[in-house]
Structure formats: C-alpha cells, structure tokens
C-alpha cells in the first residue's frame, strides 16, 4: 500500500508539473523546458545509452524561475528512483569532465537527449 501511495504521489506531481511550460530567450538558443518532461526523462533514462561525446547540457536557471526550481528540487529529493538516477548521471558526467562538482543533474529530455542541470 505504501509503495502504491508513493507511486500515486509521484504520478500526480509529474502530471501537475507537466502543465508548467516555460520558454526561454537566452543568448544561445535553448529548448523549451517542461518540468514534467524533465522528471519523466530522469525516471526513464537509460544511462548506458548516453553518448558522452555528444551531450548537450542545459542550465535550467536560464529557463525556470526560483519557484519552479524549488518544486523540481523537492520532487527530486523525495523520490528514490529520481535521486538514484540523478546521482548516477552526476557521477557519469563529472567523471567525463562534462559538468563540475558543483553542478547537479535535475532532468533529462528523452526526446532531444538534453541533460538539464543546476549550476549554483
């Protein structure tokens, strides 16, 4: 029953966040950020399929407001699957010198292959 409640909570959060879409107009073109899609991508990412020679890293701070970033962090911190995938991606990208030790993966866009980070 507890596992079902956790799954139901995660699905409801993802569904709610899927409604939050933010477009960007930074100096370089970046994709539209959909928080729900980032979370779904992080849940479904197959780390062995990531081509480290062709990784596009996008900083969500350029696309999301502080409230959206806080929601994203809360979801990541309260879900074991997301946290595990996040840690595995952090380690993979840090070991390949693609992100710094301070950068944190917060999502994956499965459609584009972009990996989204927070860079404090």
Secondary structure by P-SEA (a helix, b strand, c coil): caaaaaaaaaaaaaaaaccbbbbbbcccccccccaaaaaaaaaccccccccccbbbbbcccccccaaaaaaaaaaaaacaaaaaaaaaaaaaaaaacccccccccccccccccbbbbbcc
